[in-house]
Amino acid sequence: MKKRIVILISALSVLLLAASVFTLTVFAEEEESPKLVATVPFEVTEEDLVIEKPKAQPKTEDLASKFLTLDKDVTSWFTASSIKRIKDHFNRIYPVLCEEFNYGVMWDIEYGIDSSNPAYVAYQIGGSRETQKIIKMNTDHFKKTASDFSTLSHELTHAVQCYRDAKYGPNNSANGGEWLTEGVADYSRFLLEPTPFSLPEFNQSQSYTDSYRVTARFFVWLDQQYDTTFMEQFNEALKTEVYTQTIFVKITGKTLDELWAIYAASDHKVTRK
């Protein structure tokens, strides 16, 4: 009888010991599992999260729906695909021009058609104090060069120039000041418009008052000589002061004629930004 009890006790001890070992093993395994899982997420830094999941790129804002109106002549003459390209061009170039020439302020723009004068490819209507600007396009020109959006860039520049001195405002051909505003408009057309737009090579018969591309090339050269800040300062001065040639002296330390003489004697090289 005693032997049976001893055997039973021994058997029970073995079972209890085995159960203890099993329990300890389970607990040990359960203790290790959280270490392998729980610590990893808390070690991921904010920078790591950005790399693993980049932020979505912002979409181009549809400024055309807010600031651009197409009159019925435009919508009836241009095809649907051309109208889309006109709006896409406006969305891309208009905010850049406003930032460069008008402190970021955007005004309402209307596109229309006027083919009565073949001499005009396009023109802008709206004085310096008006916040509604109208740009008229000559359909004869766009029949030949349907993708000439640099023309629209030129006219949009006029819309945001709004210089203080009326003589050097967009509507100034009768006052002899057009060389300046037209030169600035072709300056922006050359530097900001992705569509290829060339400037003429310099020759000694030229003058800064020749306007358009000739003057634009001179302005681009000035910008490159003065750490690309010339036009920024020049535009600011024209918006806040009555124009005189002393503006050139204030910015560069030289008169307009002196600057032209230096330009004429240089290699005349200009590049897009």
Secondary structure, 3 states (H helix, E strand, C coil): CHHHHHHHHHHHHHHHHHHHHHHHHHHHHHHHHHHHHCHHHHCCCHHHHHHHCCCCCCCCCCCHHHHEEECHHHHHHCCHHHHHHHHHHHHHHHHHHHHHHCCCCCCEEEEEECCCCCCCCEEEECCCCCCEEEEEECHHHHHHCCCCHHHHHHHHHHHHHCCCCHHHCCCCHHHCCHHHHHHHHHHHHHHHCCCCCCCCCCCCCCCHHHCHHHHHHHHHHHHHHCCCCHHHHHHHHHHHCCCCCHHHHHHHCCCHHHHHHHHHHCCCCCCCC
